[in-house]
Amino acid sequence: QVQLVESGGGLVQAGGSLRLSCAASGITFSMYTMYWYHQAPGKQRELVASILSSGATTNYADSVKGRFTISRDNAKNTAYLQMDSLKPEATGVYFCNARKIFDSYWGQGTQVTVSS
């Protein structure tokens, strides 16, 4: 059974930091590209960052470049999203997604609230 479990969300003041984790089981983690998505209240889910299976290549939404860092530890089957200089608009649920050609799996999400 495939499971992606996000953790690390919480309440933080604007300008603060959080580190999200996504622990995967039931898949060969090192073969999957990992994605982090953000869903703000009342809005559609949006891609925040991605990292290829080897970890060699990362991509970010323009809105988070220079403030967020995606990484992964294939030995621990875990992906991370380091979020610095958080803004109130970062409030919402963050989901991780593991994807390869015909497979896509989602976690249940972790809530992040940034107070102004």
Backbone as a ProteinNet text record, in pm:
[ID]
protein_1_A
[PRIMARY]
QVQLVESGGGLVQAGGSLRLSCAASGITFSMYTMYWYHQAPGKQRELVASILSSGATTNYADSVKGRFTISRDNAKNTAYLQMDSLKPEATGVYFCNARKIFDSYWGQGTQVTVSS
[TERTIARY]
85.3	0	88.7	60.4	139	88.3	180.7	145.5	245.5	193.2	273	218.1	303.7	259.3	336.3	263.8	324.4	321.9	421.1	425.9	506.1	500.8	580.3	503.9	376.9	297.7	269.9	211.6	178.5	151.8	151.2	126	258.5	283	407.1	378.9	457.9	441.8	507.1	457.3	516.8	666.3	744.5	889.2	955.8	875.2	927.9	953.5	989.1	1025.1	953.5	933.2	884.5	954.3	969.1	1022.6	921.1	869.3	774	847.1	792.6	847.1	737.8	778.3	687	753.6	703.8	760	681.9	751.5	687.5	712.9	613.8	628.3	545.8	585.6	511.4	550.5	648	698.3	851.6	909.5	1054.7	1080.3	1097.6	1099	1198.8	1313.6	1420.7	1388.2	1278.6	1239.7	1136.9	1090.7	981.8	1030	976	987.9	891.9	935.6	853.8	811.9	689.3	631.2	569.7	574.5	498.2	397.8	274.7	166.4	111.3	56.4	-7.8	-151.1	-241.7	-380.6	-425.3	-440.4	-488.6	-639.2	-692	-835.7	-918.7	-1008.5	-1097.2	-1034.1	-909.8	-840.9	-796.4	-752.8	-705.6	-565.8	-535.4	-401.9	-300.5	-188.6	-86.7	49.3	123.9	257.3	353.2	425.6	523	664.4	696.5	833.4	835.8	942	960.1	1107.7	1132.9	1269.8	1274.1	1367.6	1378.4	1426.4	1413.6	1439	1578.5	1677.1	1814.6	1841.4	1753.5	1774.5	1860.1	1902.6	1995.7	1929.8	1800.8	1731.6	1609	1597	1480.6	1418.1	1290	1219.4	1123.8	1101.1	1018.5	922.5	808.4	719.8	788.8	763.2	827.3	800.9	685.6	645.8	727.9	796.9	871.9	1021.3	1064.9	1207.9	1289.5	1395.5	1482.1	1438.1	1317.6	1267.5	1240.3	1200.3	1170.1	1278.2	1307	1403.6	1346.7	1341.3	1296.7	1420	1411.3	1521.3	1463.7	1549.7	1505.2	1621.2	1584.9	1681.4	1630.8	1686.6	1636.5	1663.5	1762.9	1789.9	1681.7	1616.3	1511.1	1372.4	1364.5	1234	1153.5	1221.6	1156.5	1194.3	1094.7	1115.6	1086.7	1148.9	1136.2	1103.8	1043.1	1025	1059.8	1173.2	1213.8	1152.8	1075.4	1006	1055.4	1121.1	1174	1104.2	1118.2	1057.5	911.4	840.4	701.3	613.5	519.2	424.3	284.2	194.1	57.7	-9.5	24	-37.5	10.1	107	149.9	56.5	-38.1	-135.5	-212.6	-234.2	-309.3	-259.1	-303.7	-262.4	-155.3	-51.4	57.9	52.7	56.5	48.3	176.8	221.4	328.3	269.7	337.8	293.3	415	404	508.8	460.2	542.8	494.7	604.6	566.4	646	549.2	595.3	520.8	371	333.9	192	140.9	222.4	185.8	187.1	90.2	84.9	17.7	85.6	32.6	38.7	-63.4	-75.9	-78.9	-26.9	-43.7	-172.8	-197.9	-322.9	-311.7	-190.2	-167.9	-134.7	-68.9	-38	-70.7	-133.9	-181.2	-69.2	-56.3	36.6	-44.6	-24.8	-91.7	13.7	16.7	113.2	36.8	63.5	-7.1	70.8	-3.8	59.7	88
-119.5	0	124.3	214.5	336	439.7	499.5	608.4	721.8	843.2	964	1039.6	1067.9	1132.5	1262.9	1373.7	1503.9	1539.2	1615.6	1665.4	1794.5	1862.5	1983.2	2112.4	2104.2	2225.8	2283.1	2401.8	2465.5	2612	2681.2	2825.4	2897.4	2995	3070.7	3216.1	3305.3	3446.5	3476.8	3579.7	3623.9	3649.6	3603.8	3614.7	3492.6	3404.7	3284.7	3172.9	3057.5	2941.9	2816	2726.5	2592.6	2495.4	2373.5	2267.8	2154.9	2133.7	2025.8	1899.6	1786.7	1656.5	1573.7	1488.5	1395.8	1258.8	1172	1038	939.8	870.1	778.9	633.6	551.8	406.9	336.6	215.1	138	166.2	254.4	283.4	281.3	266.6	281.3	430.3	491.7	638.3	701	640.7	699.5	705.7	644	646.2	755	822.9	918.7	1063	1144.9	1289.1	1330	1421	1466.5	1611.7	1638.9	1771.7	1815.5	1945.3	2007.3	2103.9	2093.1	2180.2	2256.6	2372.1	2456.1	2483.4	2464.2	2499.3	2600.7	2722.5	2828.6	2813.5	2866.9	2855.7	2907.8	2823.2	2863.4	2868.5	2822.6	2830.3	2692	2689.1	2562.9	2530.2	2404.6	2357.7	2408.3	2461	2514.9	2451.8	2430.6	2372	2473.4	2428.7	2514.1	2479.8	2349.5	2308.8	2163.2	2127.1	1988.4	1953	1823.5	1774.2	1639	1624.1	1499.1	1386	1265.4	1147.2	1146.6	1193	1194	1310.7	1407.3	1528.1	1632	1601.6	1690.5	1815.9	1808.8	1921.5	1959.1	2088.3	2139.9	2253.3	2274.8	2385.9	2446.6	2577.1	2649.7	2742.9	2762.2	2868.6	3001.8	3098.6	3229	3292.1	3266.4	3330.3	3284.4	3169.7	3117.8	3109.4	3144	3136.1	3221	3162.6	3232.2	3221.3	3171.2	3158.9	3014.3	2931.8	2791	2703.5	2591.7	2496.7	2355.3	2287.7	2149.1	2059.5	1949.8	1854.6	1715.8	1618.4	1481.3	1399.7	1295.6	1199.6	1063.1	1010.1	883.5	766.8	779.7	674.1	669.3	782.6	791.3	794.3	785.8	789.5	912.9	1024.7	1146	1266.3	1347.6	1475.4	1586.7	1701.1	1813.9	1941	2032.9	2167.9	2264	2328.6	2431.6	2563.1	2624.2	2747.3	2857.4	2956.3	3069.3	3197.9	3298.3	3429.6	3413.4	3340.9	3309.5	3433.9	3434.4	3544	3492.6	3579.8	3535.2	3459	3493.5	3424.5	3279.9	3240.2	3099.7	3011.5	3071.7	2996.2	2899.5	2780.8	2681.2	2542.2	2448.7	2309.9	2277.7	2212.5	2172.2	2020.5	1982.3	1841.8	1798.8	1679.5	1624.1	1524	1511.3	1425.9	1352	1221.3	1138.3	1093.9	1116.6	1091.2	1031.3	926.3	882.3	842.1	794.5	793.4	767.6	655	621.4	617.3	659.6	654.5	794	819.3	944.7	919.8	961.3	941	1071.9	1090.4	1213.4	1183.1	1275.7	1271.5	1339.3	1339.6	1396.1	1546.4	1596.4	1738.9	1776.3	1889.6	1944.6	2093.8	2140.9	2279.6	2373	2481	2588.9	2717.2	2783.9	2912	3015.8	3122.5	3230	3353.7	3397.9	3514.7	3641.4	3746.9	3875.7	3959.3
0	0	0	-92.2	-103.7	-3.9	65.5	157.6	142.8	137.4	148.3	267.9	363.6	485.6	504.5	494.7	516.9	665	704.9	841.7	843.1	956.1	972.3	959.8	925.8	917.5	1054.9	1055.7	1182.2	1164.3	1275.5	1277.4	1295.6	1210.8	1217.9	1183.9	1238.9	1205.3	1070.9	1006.7	880.8	901.5	804.6	814.9	874.5	930	993.1	893.8	948	865.8	913.5	819.8	849.2	755.7	802.4	717.6	710.5	591.6	569.5	527.7	568.6	529.7	463.6	374.6	307.7	309	394.3	408.2	321.7	236	142.2	180.7	156.2	173.7	66.7	34.1	-65.3	-208.8	-229	-363.6	-360.1	-478.3	-490.5	-503.4	-390.1	-381.3	-476.8	-490.8	-571.3	-719.9	-762.4	-902.6	-933.5	-832.6	-848.6	-841.7	-930.7	-914.8	-804.4	-719.5	-608	-628.9	-593.4	-609	-476.5	-454.4	-346.1	-407.6	-360	-403.8	-283.7	-313.9	-213.7	-255.3	-161.2	-185.8	-82.3	-126.4	-38.1	-18.5	89.2	114.9	-1.9	-51.8	-159.1	-297	-308.8	-437.7	-485.6	-610.5	-667.4	-617.3	-622.4	-584.9	-689	-639.1	-728.2	-698.3	-804.2	-790	-728.6	-628.8	-560.7	-603.8	-601.9	-630.2	-672	-743.3	-783.5	-777.6	-765.6	-761.7	-831.4	-922.7	-995.9	-905.6	-956.3	-874.4	-812.2	-887.7	-836.8	-742.8	-746.3	-667.5	-736.3	-857.6	-926.4	-980.8	-1006.9	-1068.7	-987.5	-962.7	-890	-968.4	-946	-1007	-905.7	-920.8	-825	-895.8	-832.4	-876.4	-852.3	-939.3	-926.7	-790.5	-736.8	-610.9	-491	-503.6	-388.9	-414.5	-534	-565.3	-468.9	-418.8	-324.6	-180.3	-157.5	-19.4	19.5	-75.5	-49.5	-112.1	-46.9	-98.9	-88.5	-201.4	-202.8	-201.8	-130.3	-125.3	-101.2	-105.8	-82.2	-27.7	44.6	94.8	51.1	-54	-107	-12	71.8	170	277.5	300.9	402.2	340.4	207.5	139.1	177.5	185.5	234.1	147.8	120.4	53.9	153	128.1	221.1	144.8	215.9	163.8	277	263.2	358	313.4	399.9	365.8	457.7	400.3	475.4	433.5	515.6	486.6	446.4	527.1	493.8	494.9	401.6	388.5	420.9	460.5	492	376.9	254.4	140.1	124.7	203.1	203.2	286.5	351.9	430.4	341	392.8	318.6	349.7	269.3	285.7	181.5	227.3	139.6	121	-4.3	-41.9	-112.3	-84.6	-166.1	-264.9	-375.4	-485.2	-540	-550.5	-609.1	-746.6	-846.7	-982.4	-1070.4	-1144.4	-1256.9	-1365.4	-1474	-1599.4	-1583.7	-1529.1	-1519.7	-1375.8	-1282.9	-1142.3	-1082	-996.1	-923.7	-790.3	-684.8	-550.5	-473.8	-387.3	-309.1	-160.5	-85.5	58.1	98.4	229.1	279.9	306.7	304.2	323.1	466.6	478.7	610.1	608.4	712.2	718.2	761	687	721.8	736.1	846.7	869.4	903.3	824.4	845.5	889.7	1009.6	1063.6	1031.1	1008.9	973.2	1096.5
[MASK]
++++++++++++++++++++++++++++++++++++++++++++++++++++++++++++++++++++++++++++++++++++++++++++++++++++++++++++++++++++

